[in-house]
Amino acid sequence: MPLTEALARLKSTIAGDVRAAEPMARHTTYRVGGPAAIHVQLDTVADVTTALAVLGEEGVPWTVVGKGSNLLVSDSGYEGAVLVLGREFKRHTVDDGLLKAGAATVLGVLVQEGFHHGLTGLSWAVGIPGTLGGALAMNAGTRNGSIGETVDTVTLLVPGEGLTLVRGRDVGWAYRTSGLSGRGIILEAVLRVGEGDAVRIRAEMERYLKERKAAQPLGMPSAGSVFVNPEGLSAGRLIESAGCKGMRLGGAQVSQVHANFIVNAGGATARDIVGLIRKVQMTVRDTHGVELRPEIRFLGRFDEA
């Protein structure tokens, strides 16, 4: 009943789209995943505040999802509410070396915005899927840079407290993690960007994109790197040297291009993917004595795998 009541209340109070039993395969880059009991698009700060109040009062669990580029959703779905930031959180402006953007802004849009304005500091993100909010939560980056290096401020909505401004220097950025995780819903950020030459920025972007295309299976459904690199080591090299490159389970396969990618090679289920993740972990542990830690986020129940 809490789900039914919450759904009815959200539909009557939220301006954005509210759906029941929404297939999450439509909202993840893996193209797999069962239904979210409730799927809500929140277009305004008022929508976010209202949704959190309703879900809290009805006792319905919730999570925020961006473009689903670092996410694996169970085949059985998620018995809660998936919240997606919409219209108001896709806006972005540039003023005096600062790029202000909503958390739902796609990273690729910000990269192009930087190029068109001759701004440095964002080229490393070319070709990386996902939204600004997701990038901030996990401190997305490459060997050429990371989002945390550019952050001036972040605006959070903390349940029960309201809007909170956090200085970038106070966040606590680390490899594939940040101090923002679990603190609240990321709504907006201001990034420090420098002025540069558009021709050089374009050349830099083209070089980085060429490197990504050559080293990663960009043409196949995946969630990006599956495992965090252990300190001083490469997860991809460990997986390859353990003989896992090309390994398959159902429709899931360890990429032949980059061993730290598990791709949906056709008809994969979440069960296939999580099963292959566990198989790779066991093989690497048995071969190298190293425990690989997943980088991707899991949503729903996976005890059946």
C-alpha positions as CSV (number, residue, x, y, z in Angstrom):
1,M,0.0,0.0,0.0
2,P,2.8,2.5,0.7
3,L,3.8,2.3,-3.0
4,T,0.3,2.8,-4.2
5,E,-0.3,5.7,-1.9
6,A,3.0,7.3,-2.8
7,L,2.4,6.9,-6.5
8,A,-1.0,8.6,-6.3
9,R,0.3,11.5,-4.2
10,L,3.3,12.0,-6.5
11,K,1.1,12.1,-9.6
12,S,-1.1,14.7,-8.0
13,T,1.7,17.0,-6.7
14,I,4.7,16.6,-9.0
15,A,4.9,18.7,-12.3
16,G,7.3,16.2,-13.9
17,D,6.5,12.7,-15.3
18,V,5.5,10.0,-12.8
19,R,5.3,6.4,-13.9
20,A,4.6,3.0,-12.3
21,A,6.6,-0.1,-13.1
22,E,9.0,1.7,-15.5
23,P,11.5,-0.7,-17.1
24,M,15.0,0.4,-16.1
25,A,16.4,-1.2,-19.2
26,R,15.3,2.0,-20.9
27,H,17.3,4.1,-18.6
28,T,20.7,2.3,-18.3
29,T,23.6,2.1,-20.7
30,Y,23.8,-1.7,-20.1
31,R,20.2,-1.9,-21.6
32,V,19.2,-4.3,-18.9
33,G,17.2,-4.1,-15.7
34,G,13.7,-4.8,-14.4
35,P,11.0,-2.2,-13.5
36,A,11.3,0.5,-10.9
37,A,8.1,0.5,-8.8
38,I,8.0,4.3,-9.2
39,H,9.9,6.4,-11.7
40,V,9.8,10.2,-11.2
41,Q,11.2,13.1,-13.2
42,L,11.7,16.1,-11.0
43,D,11.8,19.3,-13.0
44,T,12.2,21.9,-10.1
45,V,13.6,22.2,-6.6
46,A,10.0,22.3,-5.4
47,D,9.4,18.9,-7.1
48,V,12.5,17.5,-5.3
49,T,11.4,18.7,-1.9
50,T,7.8,17.5,-2.4
51,A,8.9,14.1,-3.6
52,L,11.2,13.5,-0.7
53,A,8.5,14.5,1.7
54,V,5.9,12.2,0.2
55,L,8.3,9.2,0.0
56,G,9.5,9.8,3.5
57,E,5.9,9.9,4.9
58,E,5.0,6.8,3.0
59,G,8.1,4.9,4.0
60,V,9.2,4.3,0.3
61,P,12.9,3.9,-0.3
62,W,14.4,6.1,-3.1
63,T,17.5,6.6,-5.1
64,V,18.7,9.2,-7.6
65,V,19.7,8.1,-11.1
66,G,21.3,10.1,-13.9
67,K,21.8,8.6,-17.4
68,G,22.4,5.1,-15.9
69,S,26.0,5.0,-17.3
70,N,27.5,3.5,-14.1
71,L,24.6,1.4,-13.0
72,L,23.4,-2.2,-13.0
73,V,19.8,-2.8,-12.1
74,S,18.5,-6.2,-11.1
75,D,16.3,-8.2,-13.4
76,S,13.7,-8.1,-10.7
77,G,13.9,-4.3,-10.7
78,Y,13.8,-1.9,-7.7
79,E,11.0,-1.9,-5.1
80,G,11.2,1.8,-4.5
81,A,11.3,5.2,-6.3
82,V,13.9,6.1,-8.9
83,L,14.3,9.9,-9.0
84,V,15.6,11.6,-12.1
85,L,16.4,15.3,-12.2
86,G,14.8,17.1,-15.2
87,R,14.3,20.4,-16.9
88,E,15.6,23.0,-14.3
89,F,18.7,20.9,-13.6
90,K,19.8,20.8,-17.3
91,R,20.6,24.6,-17.5
92,H,24.1,25.9,-17.7
93,T,25.8,29.3,-17.9
94,V,29.3,30.7,-18.3
95,D,30.4,33.8,-16.6
96,D,33.9,35.2,-15.8
97,G,35.7,31.9,-15.8
98,L,32.9,30.0,-13.9
99,L,30.7,27.4,-15.5
100,K,27.5,26.9,-13.6
101,A,25.5,23.8,-14.4
102,G,22.6,21.7,-13.1
103,A,23.3,18.2,-12.0
104,A,21.3,16.7,-14.9
105,T,23.5,18.3,-17.5
106,V,25.2,15.7,-19.7
107,L,29.0,15.8,-19.4
108,G,29.3,15.9,-23.2
109,V,27.3,19.1,-23.3
110,L,29.6,20.7,-20.8
111,V,32.7,19.6,-22.8
112,Q,31.2,21.2,-26.0
113,E,30.3,24.3,-24.0
114,G,33.8,24.6,-22.9
115,F,35.1,24.2,-26.4
116,H,32.7,26.9,-27.9
117,H,33.7,29.4,-25.2
118,G,37.5,28.6,-25.4
119,L,37.5,27.2,-21.8
120,T,40.1,24.8,-20.5
121,G,39.8,22.1,-17.9
122,L,37.0,19.9,-19.4
123,S,38.7,18.2,-22.4
124,W,39.5,15.1,-20.3
125,A,35.7,14.3,-20.2
126,V,35.2,14.1,-23.9
127,G,33.4,10.8,-24.8
128,I,32.5,10.1,-21.1
129,P,28.7,9.4,-20.7
130,G,26.6,10.4,-17.8
131,T,25.6,13.6,-16.0
132,L,27.4,16.2,-14.0
133,G,25.7,14.9,-10.8
134,G,26.9,11.4,-11.3
135,A,30.4,12.6,-12.1
136,L,30.6,14.6,-8.9
137,A,29.3,11.8,-6.7
138,M,32.1,9.5,-7.9
139,N,34.7,12.0,-8.9
140,A,34.7,10.8,-12.5
141,G,38.0,11.2,-14.3
142,T,40.7,9.8,-16.5
143,R,44.5,10.0,-16.3
144,N,44.1,13.4,-18.0
145,G,42.0,15.0,-15.3
146,S,39.0,14.6,-13.0
147,I,35.9,16.6,-12.1
148,G,37.0,17.3,-8.6
149,E,39.9,19.4,-9.8
150,T,37.5,22.0,-11.3
151,V,34.8,22.3,-8.6
152,D,34.3,25.7,-7.0
153,T,31.0,24.9,-5.2
154,V,28.3,22.2,-5.1
155,T,24.6,22.8,-4.1
156,L,23.0,19.9,-2.3
157,L,19.4,19.3,-1.1
158,V,19.8,17.5,2.2
159,P,16.6,15.7,3.3
160,G,15.1,17.4,6.4
161,E,17.6,20.3,6.2
162,G,17.1,22.0,2.8
163,L,19.6,23.5,0.4
164,T,23.3,23.4,1.4
165,L,26.3,25.0,-0.4
166,V,29.6,23.0,-0.2
167,R,32.9,24.5,-1.2
168,G,34.9,22.2,-3.6
169,R,37.9,22.4,-1.3
170,D,35.9,21.0,1.5
171,V,34.5,18.0,-0.3
172,G,37.3,15.4,0.0
173,W,37.9,14.2,-3.5
174,A,39.6,10.8,-4.0
175,Y,40.0,8.2,-6.7
176,R,36.5,7.2,-7.9
177,T,34.8,8.7,-4.8
178,S,34.0,11.9,-3.2
179,G,32.8,13.3,0.1
180,L,29.5,14.2,-1.6
181,S,28.2,10.6,-1.7
182,G,25.4,10.1,0.8
183,R,25.2,13.7,1.9
184,G,22.2,14.7,-0.1
185,I,20.9,15.1,-3.7
186,I,23.4,17.0,-5.9
187,L,21.5,19.8,-7.7
188,E,24.1,22.1,-9.1
189,A,27.8,22.9,-9.3
190,V,30.0,25.7,-10.3
191,L,33.2,24.7,-12.1
192,R,36.3,26.8,-12.3
193,V,37.5,26.9,-15.9
194,G,40.3,28.8,-17.6
195,E,40.6,30.7,-20.9
196,G,42.4,28.9,-23.7
197,D,42.8,28.7,-27.4
198,A,39.9,27.0,-29.2
199,V,42.1,25.4,-31.8
200,R,44.3,23.8,-29.1
201,I,41.3,22.7,-27.1
202,R,39.7,21.1,-30.1
203,A,43.0,19.2,-30.9
204,E,43.2,18.1,-27.3
205,M,39.6,16.8,-27.4
206,E,40.2,15.0,-30.6
207,R,43.3,13.3,-29.2
208,Y,41.6,12.2,-26.0
209,L,38.5,10.9,-28.0
210,K,40.8,9.0,-30.4
211,E,42.5,7.4,-27.4
212,R,39.2,6.4,-25.8
213,K,37.9,4.9,-29.1
214,A,41.0,2.8,-29.5
215,A,41.1,1.5,-25.9
216,Q,37.5,1.1,-25.0
217,P,34.5,-0.8,-26.5
218,L,32.4,2.3,-27.0
219,G,30.2,0.7,-29.6
220,M,28.7,-1.9,-27.2
221,P,26.4,-1.5,-24.2
222,S,28.4,-1.3,-21.0
223,A,28.6,0.6,-17.8
224,G,32.2,1.8,-18.3
225,S,35.0,0.4,-16.1
226,V,33.6,-2.4,-13.9
227,F,36.4,-2.5,-11.3
228,V,38.3,0.1,-9.4
229,N,42.0,-0.1,-10.1
230,P,43.8,-1.5,-7.0
231,E,46.5,0.9,-5.6
232,G,49.5,0.8,-8.0
233,L,47.8,-1.8,-10.2
234,S,45.6,-1.9,-13.3
235,A,42.4,-3.9,-13.0
236,G,42.3,-4.4,-16.7
237,R,45.8,-5.9,-16.8
238,L,45.1,-8.2,-13.8
239,I,41.9,-9.5,-15.5
240,E,43.7,-10.0,-18.8
241,S,46.7,-11.8,-17.3
242,A,44.3,-14.0,-15.4
243,G,42.9,-15.2,-18.7
244,C,39.5,-13.6,-18.4
245,K,39.6,-11.4,-21.5
246,G,36.7,-12.6,-23.8
247,M,35.2,-14.7,-21.0
248,R,31.4,-15.0,-21.4
249,L,28.4,-15.8,-19.3
250,G,25.1,-15.8,-21.2
251,G,24.9,-12.5,-23.1
252,A,27.6,-10.8,-21.0
253,Q,31.3,-10.8,-22.1
254,V,34.6,-9.4,-20.8
255,S,35.5,-7.0,-23.6
256,Q,38.1,-8.1,-26.1
257,V,39.1,-4.4,-26.3
258,H,39.6,-3.6,-22.6
259,A,39.4,-6.3,-20.0
260,N,38.0,-3.9,-17.3
261,F,34.8,-3.6,-19.4
262,I,32.0,-6.2,-19.3
263,V,29.7,-5.6,-22.2
264,N,26.2,-6.7,-23.2
265,A,27.2,-8.7,-26.2
266,G,23.5,-9.4,-27.0
267,G,20.6,-10.4,-24.9
268,A,22.4,-10.2,-21.6
269,T,20.5,-10.1,-18.3
270,A,21.6,-8.4,-15.1
271,R,22.0,-12.0,-13.7
272,D,24.5,-12.7,-16.5
273,I,26.5,-9.5,-15.9
274,V,26.7,-9.9,-12.1
275,G,27.6,-13.5,-12.4
276,L,30.4,-12.7,-14.8
277,I,31.6,-10.0,-12.4
278,R,31.8,-12.5,-9.6
279,K,33.6,-15.0,-11.8
280,V,36.2,-12.5,-12.8
281,Q,36.7,-11.5,-9.1
282,M,37.2,-15.2,-8.1
283,T,39.6,-15.8,-11.0
284,V,41.7,-12.7,-10.3
285,R,41.8,-13.5,-6.6
286,D,42.9,-17.1,-7.2
287,T,45.5,-16.0,-9.8
288,H,46.9,-12.9,-8.3
289,G,45.7,-12.8,-4.7
290,V,44.0,-9.4,-5.4
291,E,40.4,-8.7,-4.5
292,L,38.8,-6.5,-7.2
293,R,36.2,-4.0,-6.0
294,P,33.4,-3.0,-8.3
295,E,33.2,0.5,-9.5
296,I,29.7,0.3,-10.9
297,R,26.6,0.8,-8.7
298,F,24.1,-2.0,-8.1
299,L,20.4,-1.4,-7.7
300,G,17.8,-4.0,-6.6
301,R,18.2,-7.5,-5.4
302,F,21.0,-9.7,-6.7
303,D,20.9,-12.6,-4.3
304,E,19.4,-14.8,-7.0
305,A,22.5,-14.5,-9.2
